[in-house]
Amino acid sequence: MGRDQNILDDLKRYERLCLELADDSTMPEERAGLLVMANNYPAEITDRKFNDKTLTEKTT
């Protein structure tokens, strides 16, 4: 569980970093790209939590 939590924490950190960089960006294309990247992290977190829950339910 510890390793999984570290991965989730890292994904949240990367999301915040992308949002901060997007706020500081002066180029629209760069800002859009960073926002897209930031929006992908919550989906990855949800997917990992769902897969972990599914695996846990199947093994019990």
N, CA, C and O atoms as a Maestro MAE file, in Angstrom:
{
 s_m_m2io_version
 :::
 2.0.0
}

f_m_ct {
 s_m_title
 :::
 protein
 m_atom[240] {
  # First column is atom index #
  i_m_mmod_type
  r_m_x_coord
  r_m_y_coord
  r_m_z_coord
  i_m_residue_number
  s_m_chain_name
  s_m_pdb_residue_name
  s_m_pdb_atom_name
  i_m_atomic_number
  :::
  1 25 0.826 -1.199 0.000 1 A "MET " " N  " 7
  2 3 0.000 0.000 0.000 1 A "MET " " CA " 6
  3 2 0.867 1.260 0.000 1 A "MET " " C  " 6
  4 15 0.486 2.270 -0.592 1 A "MET " " O  " 8
  5 25 2.014 1.212 0.648 2 A "GLY " " N  " 7
  6 3 2.860 2.386 0.728 2 A "GLY " " CA " 6
  7 2 3.346 2.867 -0.621 2 A "GLY " " C  " 6
  8 15 3.370 4.066 -0.896 2 A "GLY " " O  " 8
  9 25 3.736 1.918 -1.467 3 A "ARG " " N  " 7
  10 3 4.222 2.287 -2.801 3 A "ARG " " CA " 6
  11 2 3.084 2.893 -3.623 3 A "ARG " " C  " 6
  12 15 3.282 3.881 -4.328 3 A "ARG " " O  " 8
  13 25 1.895 2.299 -3.530 4 A "ASP " " N  " 7
  14 3 0.742 2.832 -4.264 4 A "ASP " " CA " 6
  15 2 0.413 4.252 -3.816 4 A "ASP " " C  " 6
  16 15 0.100 5.110 -4.641 4 A "ASP " " O  " 8
  17 25 0.484 4.497 -2.520 5 A "GLN " " N  " 7
  18 3 0.188 5.833 -2.011 5 A "GLN " " CA " 6
  19 2 1.230 6.833 -2.495 5 A "GLN " " C  " 6
  20 15 0.897 7.979 -2.798 5 A "GLN " " O  " 8
  21 25 2.485 6.408 -2.569 6 A "ASN " " N  " 7
  22 3 3.532 7.290 -3.083 6 A "ASN " " CA " 6
  23 2 3.265 7.669 -4.533 6 A "ASN " " C  " 6
  24 15 3.472 8.818 -4.925 6 A "ASN " " O  " 8
  25 25 2.806 6.711 -5.330 7 A "ILE " " N  " 7
  26 3 2.496 6.982 -6.730 7 A "ILE " " CA " 6
  27 2 1.346 7.974 -6.828 7 A "ILE " " C  " 6
  28 15 1.400 8.912 -7.624 7 A "ILE " " O  " 8
  29 25 0.301 7.771 -6.021 8 A "LEU " " N  " 7
  30 3 -0.840 8.693 -6.031 8 A "LEU " " CA " 6
  31 2 -0.419 10.094 -5.597 8 A "LEU " " C  " 6
  32 15 -0.857 11.088 -6.177 8 A "LEU " " O  " 8
  33 25 0.426 10.168 -4.582 9 A "ASP " " N  " 7
  34 3 0.921 11.469 -4.127 9 A "ASP " " CA " 6
  35 2 1.724 12.159 -5.227 9 A "ASP " " C  " 6
  36 15 1.596 13.365 -5.436 9 A "ASP " " O  " 8
  37 25 2.553 11.385 -5.928 10 A "ASP " " N  " 7
  38 3 3.337 11.947 -7.034 10 A "ASP " " CA " 6
  39 2 2.427 12.471 -8.141 10 A "ASP " " C  " 6
  40 15 2.674 13.547 -8.687 10 A "ASP " " O  " 8
  41 25 1.384 11.729 -8.474 11 A "LEU " " N  " 7
  42 3 0.463 12.175 -9.522 11 A "LEU " " CA " 6
  43 2 -0.227 13.476 -9.132 11 A "LEU " " C  " 6
  44 15 -0.407 14.361 -9.968 11 A "LEU " " O  " 8
  45 25 -0.610 13.591 -7.871 12 A "LYS " " N  " 7
  46 3 -1.233 14.831 -7.397 12 A "LYS " " CA " 6
  47 2 -0.238 15.990 -7.457 12 A "LYS " " C  " 6
  48 15 -0.596 17.114 -7.809 12 A "LYS " " O  " 8
  49 25 1.007 15.700 -7.110 13 A "ARG " " N  " 7
  50 3 2.055 16.722 -7.148 13 A "ARG " " CA " 6
  51 2 2.297 17.185 -8.588 13 A "ARG " " C  " 6
  52 15 2.447 18.382 -8.835 13 A "ARG " " O  " 8
  53 25 2.337 16.248 -9.536 14 A "TYR " " N  " 7
  54 3 2.540 16.593 -10.946 14 A "TYR " " CA " 6
  55 2 1.380 17.423 -11.485 14 A "TYR " " C  " 6
  56 15 1.573 18.339 -12.284 14 A "TYR " " O  " 8
  57 25 0.173 17.086 -11.037 15 A "GLU " " N  " 7
  58 3 -0.993 17.865 -11.460 15 A "GLU " " CA " 6
  59 2 -0.860 19.317 -10.999 15 A "GLU " " C  " 6
  60 15 -1.060 20.243 -11.785 15 A "GLU " " O  " 8
  61 25 -0.525 19.508 -9.729 16 A "ARG " " N  " 7
  62 3 -0.350 20.869 -9.196 16 A "ARG " " CA " 6
  63 2 0.760 21.614 -9.930 16 A "ARG " " C  " 6
  64 15 0.627 22.800 -10.232 16 A "ARG " " O  " 8
  65 25 1.853 20.911 -10.214 17 A "LEU " " N  " 7
  66 3 2.968 21.526 -10.923 17 A "LEU " " CA " 6
  67 2 2.541 21.997 -12.312 17 A "LEU " " C  " 6
  68 15 2.866 23.114 -12.716 17 A "LEU " " O  " 8
  69 25 1.820 21.159 -13.036 18 A "CYS " " N  " 7
  70 3 1.343 21.542 -14.379 18 A "CYS " " CA " 6
  71 2 0.409 22.742 -14.303 18 A "CYS " " C  " 6
  72 15 0.481 23.639 -15.142 18 A "CYS " " O  " 8
  73 25 -0.464 22.763 -13.302 19 A "LEU " " N  " 7
  74 3 -1.381 23.900 -13.159 19 A "LEU " " CA " 6
  75 2 -0.618 25.187 -12.847 19 A "LEU " " C  " 6
  76 15 -0.945 26.250 -13.374 19 A "LEU " " O  " 8
  77 25 0.393 25.088 -11.993 20 A "GLU " " N  " 7
  78 3 1.203 26.268 -11.667 20 A "GLU " " CA " 6
  79 2 1.963 26.760 -12.897 20 A "GLU " " C  " 6
  80 15 2.014 27.961 -13.162 20 A "GLU " " O  " 8
  81 25 2.545 25.836 -13.639 21 A "LEU " " N  " 7
  82 3 3.278 26.223 -14.843 21 A "LEU " " CA " 6
  83 2 2.338 26.823 -15.886 21 A "LEU " " C  " 6
  84 15 2.710 27.762 -16.590 21 A "LEU " " O  " 8
  85 25 1.132 26.290 -15.985 22 A "ALA " " N  " 7
  86 3 0.154 26.833 -16.936 22 A "ALA " " CA " 6
  87 2 -0.225 28.260 -16.556 22 A "ALA " " C  " 6
  88 15 -0.400 29.112 -17.427 22 A "ALA " " O  " 8
  89 25 -0.352 28.517 -15.267 23 A "ASP " " N  " 7
  90 3 -0.662 29.882 -14.812 23 A "ASP " " CA " 6
  91 2 0.443 30.866 -15.176 23 A "ASP " " C  " 6
  92 15 0.172 32.024 -15.490 23 A "ASP " " O  " 8
  93 25 1.675 30.407 -15.133 24 A "ASP " " N  " 7
  94 3 2.821 31.276 -15.419 24 A "ASP " " CA " 6
  95 2 3.143 31.378 -16.909 24 A "ASP " " C  " 6
  96 15 3.930 32.231 -17.320 24 A "ASP " " O  " 8
  97 25 2.541 30.516 -17.707 25 A "SER " " N  " 7
  98 3 2.854 30.462 -19.131 25 A "SER " " CA " 6
  99 2 2.327 31.695 -19.865 25 A "SER " " C  " 6
  100 15 1.237 32.188 -19.578 25 A "SER " " O  " 8
  101 25 3.121 32.178 -20.813 26 A "THR " " N  " 7
  102 3 2.697 33.315 -21.625 26 A "THR " " CA " 6
  103 2 2.251 32.895 -23.019 26 A "THR " " C  " 6
  104 15 1.630 33.672 -23.744 26 A "THR " " O  " 8
  105 25 2.574 31.652 -23.386 27 A "MET " " N  " 7
  106 3 2.205 31.162 -24.717 27 A "MET " " CA " 6
  107 2 0.933 30.311 -24.620 27 A "MET " " C  " 6
  108 15 0.884 29.372 -23.825 27 A "MET " " O  " 8
  109 25 -0.092 30.625 -25.413 28 A "PRO " " N  " 7
  110 3 -1.355 29.889 -25.326 28 A "PRO " " CA " 6
  111 2 -1.208 28.388 -25.576 28 A "PRO " " C  " 6
  112 15 -1.864 27.582 -24.916 28 A "PRO " " O  " 8
  113 25 -0.349 28.009 -26.528 29 A "GLU " " N  " 7
  114 3 -0.181 26.590 -26.830 29 A "GLU " " CA " 6
  115 2 0.448 25.844 -25.655 29 A "GLU " " C  " 6
  116 15 0.059 24.722 -25.330 29 A "GLU " " O  " 8
  117 25 1.416 26.486 -25.037 30 A "GLU " " N  " 7
  118 3 2.064 25.873 -23.882 30 A "GLU " " CA " 6
  119 2 1.067 25.742 -22.735 30 A "GLU " " C  " 6
  120 15 0.995 24.697 -22.088 30 A "GLU " " O  " 8
  121 25 0.311 26.786 -22.487 31 A "ARG " " N  " 7
  122 3 -0.697 26.774 -21.425 31 A "ARG " " CA " 6
  123 2 -1.712 25.655 -21.679 31 A "ARG " " C  " 6
  124 15 -2.059 24.907 -20.765 31 A "ARG " " O  " 8
  125 25 -2.183 25.544 -22.916 32 A "ALA " " N  " 7
  126 3 -3.169 24.510 -23.245 32 A "ALA " " CA " 6
  127 2 -2.591 23.113 -23.029 32 A "ALA " " C  " 6
  128 15 -3.261 22.236 -22.484 32 A "ALA " " O  " 8
  129 25 -1.353 22.911 -23.456 33 A "GLY " " N  " 7
  130 3 -0.717 21.615 -23.271 33 A "GLY " " CA " 6
  131 2 -0.558 21.240 -21.807 33 A "GLY " " C  " 6
  132 15 -0.793 20.097 -21.417 33 A "GLY " " O  " 8
  133 25 -0.157 22.213 -21.006 34 A "LEU " " N  " 7
  134 3 0.012 21.953 -19.574 34 A "LEU " " CA " 6
  135 2 -1.332 21.674 -18.904 34 A "LEU " " C  " 6
  136 15 -1.409 20.837 -18.004 34 A "LEU " " O  " 8
  137 25 -2.383 22.357 -19.327 35 A "LEU " " N  " 7
  138 3 -3.707 22.100 -18.761 35 A "LEU " " CA " 6
  139 2 -4.218 20.717 -19.144 35 A "LEU " " C  " 6
  140 15 -4.859 20.040 -18.340 35 A "LEU " " O  " 8
  141 25 -3.937 20.304 -20.362 36 A "VAL " " N  " 7
  142 3 -4.316 18.952 -20.785 36 A "VAL " " CA " 6
  143 2 -3.577 17.923 -19.931 36 A "VAL " " C  " 6
  144 15 -4.170 16.958 -19.450 36 A "VAL " " O  " 8
  145 25 -2.289 18.143 -19.752 37 A "MET " " N  " 7
  146 3 -1.512 17.218 -18.918 37 A "MET " " CA " 6
  147 2 -2.066 17.185 -17.497 37 A "MET " " C  " 6
  148 15 -2.223 16.113 -16.912 37 A "MET " " O  " 8
  149 25 -2.361 18.362 -16.943 38 A "ALA " " N  " 7
  150 3 -2.887 18.439 -15.578 38 A "ALA " " CA " 6
  151 2 -4.220 17.711 -15.468 38 A "ALA " " C  " 6
  152 15 -4.501 17.084 -14.447 38 A "ALA " " O  " 8
  153 25 -5.040 17.787 -16.504 39 A "ASN " " N  " 7
  154 3 -6.342 17.106 -16.472 39 A "ASN " " CA " 6
  155 2 -6.218 15.601 -16.599 39 A "ASN " " C  " 6
  156 15 -7.138 14.877 -16.221 39 A "ASN " " O  " 8
  157 25 -5.115 15.118 -17.116 40 A "ASN " " N  " 7
  158 3 -4.922 13.675 -17.238 40 A "ASN " " CA " 6
  159 2 -4.560 13.011 -15.908 40 A "ASN " " C  " 6
  160 15 -4.836 11.828 -15.713 40 A "ASN " " O  " 8
  161 25 -3.952 13.755 -15.005 41 A "TYR " " N  " 7
  162 3 -3.524 13.159 -13.739 41 A "TYR " " CA " 6
  163 2 -4.693 12.686 -12.875 41 A "TYR " " C  " 6
  164 15 -4.620 11.577 -12.345 41 A "TYR " " O  " 8
  165 25 -5.778 13.470 -12.701 42 A "PRO " " N  " 7
  166 3 -6.905 12.943 -11.916 42 A "PRO " " CA " 6
  167 2 -7.512 11.674 -12.521 42 A "PRO " " C  " 6
  168 15 -7.941 10.778 -11.794 42 A "PRO " " O  " 8
  169 25 -7.545 11.605 -13.848 43 A "ALA " " N  " 7
  170 3 -8.063 10.394 -14.492 43 A "ALA " " CA " 6
  171 2 -7.171 9.200 -14.181 43 A "ALA " " C  " 6
  172 15 -7.665 8.099 -13.936 43 A "ALA " " O  " 8
  173 25 -5.876 9.413 -14.191 44 A "GLU " " N  " 7
  174 3 -4.936 8.333 -13.870 44 A "GLU " " CA " 6
  175 2 -5.102 7.896 -12.413 44 A "GLU " " C  " 6
  176 15 -5.060 6.704 -12.109 44 A "GLU " " O  " 8
  177 25 -5.288 8.857 -11.524 45 A "ILE " " N  " 7
  178 3 -5.491 8.531 -10.106 45 A "ILE " " CA " 6
  179 2 -6.758 7.699 -9.939 45 A "ILE " " C  " 6
  180 15 -6.751 6.684 -9.243 45 A "ILE " " O  " 8
  181 25 -7.837 8.128 -10.575 46 A "THR " " N  " 7
  182 3 -9.105 7.393 -10.489 46 A "THR " " CA " 6
  183 2 -8.950 5.990 -11.051 46 A "THR " " C  " 6
  184 15 -9.444 5.023 -10.470 46 A "THR " " O  " 8
  185 25 -8.273 5.882 -12.167 47 A "ASP " " N  " 7
  186 3 -8.065 4.572 -12.791 47 A "ASP " " CA " 6
  187 2 -7.261 3.655 -11.880 47 A "ASP " " C  " 6
  188 15 -7.591 2.479 -11.732 47 A "ASP " " O  " 8
  189 25 -6.224 4.178 -11.280 48 A "ARG " " N  " 7
  190 3 -5.397 3.350 -10.384 48 A "ARG " " CA " 6
  191 2 -6.194 2.919 -9.156 48 A "ARG " " C  " 6
  192 15 -6.090 1.771 -8.725 48 A "ARG " " O  " 8
  193 25 -6.987 3.826 -8.588 49 A "LYS " " N  " 7
  194 3 -7.793 3.465 -7.419 49 A "LYS " " CA " 6
  195 2 -8.834 2.415 -7.791 49 A "LYS " " C  " 6
  196 15 -9.055 1.469 -7.034 49 A "LYS " " O  " 8
  197 25 -9.473 2.569 -8.944 50 A "PHE " " N  " 7
  198 3 -10.482 1.607 -9.386 50 A "PHE " " CA " 6
  199 2 -9.849 0.241 -9.620 50 A "PHE " " C  " 6
  200 15 -10.388 -0.776 -9.184 50 A "PHE " " O  " 8
  201 25 -8.718 0.213 -10.301 51 A "ASN " " N  " 7
  202 3 -8.047 -1.059 -10.569 51 A "ASN " " CA " 6
  203 2 -7.589 -1.727 -9.287 51 A "ASN " " C  " 6
  204 15 -7.676 -2.949 -9.161 51 A "ASN " " O  " 8
  205 25 -7.100 -0.939 -8.328 52 A "ASP " " N  " 7
  206 3 -6.662 -1.487 -7.055 52 A "ASP " " CA " 6
  207 2 -7.854 -2.074 -6.313 52 A "ASP " " C  " 6
  208 15 -7.759 -3.158 -5.738 52 A "ASP " " O  " 8
  209 25 -8.970 -1.363 -6.326 53 A "LYS " " N  " 7
  210 3 -10.173 -1.844 -5.645 53 A "LYS " " CA " 6
  211 2 -10.687 -3.117 -6.313 53 A "LYS " " C  " 6
  212 15 -11.094 -4.054 -5.627 53 A "LYS " " O  " 8
  213 25 -10.673 -3.157 -7.624 54 A "THR " " N  " 7
  214 3 -11.124 -4.336 -8.358 54 A "THR " " CA " 6
  215 2 -10.253 -5.540 -8.050 54 A "THR " " C  " 6
  216 15 -10.760 -6.642 -7.839 54 A "THR " " O  " 8
  217 25 -8.932 -5.330 -8.023 55 A "LEU " " N  " 7
  218 3 -8.025 -6.439 -7.718 55 A "LEU " " CA " 6
  219 2 -8.217 -6.934 -6.300 55 A "LEU " " C  " 6
  220 15 -8.169 -8.139 -6.054 55 A "LEU " " O  " 8
  221 25 -8.434 -6.017 -5.358 56 A "THR " " N  " 7
  222 3 -8.651 -6.385 -3.967 56 A "THR " " CA " 6
  223 2 -9.928 -7.204 -3.816 56 A "THR " " C  " 6
  224 15 -9.949 -8.200 -3.093 56 A "THR " " O  " 8
  225 25 -10.997 -6.783 -4.502 57 A "GLU " " N  " 7
  226 3 -12.269 -7.491 -4.415 57 A "GLU " " CA " 6
  227 2 -12.173 -8.884 -5.023 57 A "GLU " " C  " 6
  228 15 -12.791 -9.817 -4.509 57 A "GLU " " O  " 8
  229 25 -11.421 -9.049 -6.096 58 A "LYS " " N  " 7
  230 3 -11.307 -10.353 -6.744 58 A "LYS " " CA " 6
  231 2 -10.490 -11.328 -5.922 58 A "LYS " " C  " 6
  232 15 -10.729 -12.534 -5.995 58 A "LYS " " O  " 8
  233 25 -9.542 -10.851 -5.148 59 A "THR " " N  " 7
  234 3 -8.683 -11.743 -4.384 59 A "THR " " CA " 6
  235 2 -9.270 -12.123 -3.042 59 A "THR " " C  " 6
  236 15 -8.777 -13.049 -2.398 59 A "THR " " O  " 8
  237 25 -10.317 -11.427 -2.600 60 A "THR " " N  " 7
  238 3 -10.895 -11.761 -1.288 60 A "THR " " CA " 6
  239 2 -12.110 -12.631 -1.434 60 A "THR " " C  " 6
  240 15 -12.723 -13.008 -0.435 60 A "THR " " O  " 8
  :::
 }
 m_bond[239] {
  # First column is bond index #
  i_m_from
  i_m_to
  i_m_order
  :::
  1 1 2 1
  2 2 3 1
  3 3 4 2
  4 3 5 1
  5 5 6 1
  6 6 7 1
  7 7 8 2
  8 7 9 1
  9 9 10 1
  10 10 11 1
  11 11 12 2
  12 11 13 1
  13 13 14 1
  14 14 15 1
  15 15 16 2
  16 15 17 1
  17 17 18 1
  18 18 19 1
  19 19 20 2
  20 19 21 1
  21 21 22 1
  22 22 23 1
  23 23 24 2
  24 23 25 1
  25 25 26 1
  26 26 27 1
  27 27 28 2
  28 27 29 1
  29 29 30 1
  30 30 31 1
  31 31 32 2
  32 31 33 1
  33 33 34 1
  34 34 35 1
  35 35 36 2
  36 35 37 1
  37 37 38 1
  38 38 39 1
  39 39 40 2
  40 39 41 1
  41 41 42 1
  42 42 43 1
  43 43 44 2
  44 43 45 1
  45 45 46 1
  46 46 47 1
  47 47 48 2
  48 47 49 1
  49 49 50 1
  50 50 51 1
  51 51 52 2
  52 51 53 1
  53 53 54 1
  54 54 55 1
  55 55 56 2
  56 55 57 1
  57 57 58 1
  58 58 59 1
  59 59 60 2
  60 59 61 1
  61 61 62 1
  62 62 63 1
  63 63 64 2
  64 63 65 1
  65 65 66 1
  66 66 67 1
  67 67 68 2
  68 67 69 1
  69 69 70 1
  70 70 71 1
  71 71 72 2
  72 71 73 1
  73 73 74 1
  74 74 75 1
  75 75 76 2
  76 75 77 1
  77 77 78 1
  78 78 79 1
  79 79 80 2
  80 79 81 1
  81 81 82 1
  82 82 83 1
  83 83 84 2
  84 83 85 1
  85 85 86 1
  86 86 87 1
  87 87 88 2
  88 87 89 1
  89 89 90 1
  90 90 91 1
  91 91 92 2
  92 91 93 1
  93 93 94 1
  94 94 95 1
  95 95 96 2
  96 95 97 1
  97 97 98 1
  98 98 99 1
  99 99 100 2
  100 99 101 1
  101 101 102 1
  102 102 103 1
  103 103 104 2
  104 103 105 1
  105 105 106 1
  106 106 107 1
  107 107 108 2
  108 107 109 1
  109 109 110 1
  110 110 111 1
  111 111 112 2
  112 111 113 1
  113 113 114 1
  114 114 115 1
  115 115 116 2
  116 115 117 1
  117 117 118 1
  118 118 119 1
  119 119 120 2
  120 119 121 1
  121 121 122 1
  122 122 123 1
  123 123 124 2
  124 123 125 1
  125 125 126 1
  126 126 127 1
  127 127 128 2
  128 127 129 1
  129 129 130 1
  130 130 131 1
  131 131 132 2
  132 131 133 1
  133 133 134 1
  134 134 135 1
  135 135 136 2
  136 135 137 1
  137 137 138 1
  138 138 139 1
  139 139 140 2
  140 139 141 1
  141 141 142 1
  142 142 143 1
  143 143 144 2
  144 143 145 1
  145 145 146 1
  146 146 147 1
  147 147 148 2
  148 147 149 1
  149 149 150 1
  150 150 151 1
  151 151 152 2
  152 151 153 1
  153 153 154 1
  154 154 155 1
  155 155 156 2
  156 155 157 1
  157 157 158 1
  158 158 159 1
  159 159 160 2
  160 159 161 1
  161 161 162 1
  162 162 163 1
  163 163 164 2
  164 163 165 1
  165 165 166 1
  166 166 167 1
  167 167 168 2
  168 167 169 1
  169 169 170 1
  170 170 171 1
  171 171 172 2
  172 171 173 1
  173 173 174 1
  174 174 175 1
  175 175 176 2
  176 175 177 1
  177 177 178 1
  178 178 179 1
  179 179 180 2
  180 179 181 1
  181 181 182 1
  182 182 183 1
  183 183 184 2
  184 183 185 1
  185 185 186 1
  186 186 187 1
  187 187 188 2
  188 187 189 1
  189 189 190 1
  190 190 191 1
  191 191 192 2
  192 191 193 1
  193 193 194 1
  194 194 195 1
  195 195 196 2
  196 195 197 1
  197 197 198 1
  198 198 199 1
  199 199 200 2
  200 199 201 1
  201 201 202 1
  202 202 203 1
  203 203 204 2
  204 203 205 1
  205 205 206 1
  206 206 207 1
  207 207 208 2
  208 207 209 1
  209 209 210 1
  210 210 211 1
  211 211 212 2
  212 211 213 1
  213 213 214 1
  214 214 215 1
  215 215 216 2
  216 215 217 1
  217 217 218 1
  218 218 219 1
  219 219 220 2
  220 219 221 1
  221 221 222 1
  222 222 223 1
  223 223 224 2
  224 223 225 1
  225 225 226 1
  226 226 227 1
  227 227 228 2
  228 227 229 1
  229 229 230 1
  230 230 231 1
  231 231 232 2
  232 231 233 1
  233 233 234 1
  234 234 235 1
  235 235 236 2
  236 235 237 1
  237 237 238 1
  238 238 239 1
  239 239 240 2
  :::
 }
}
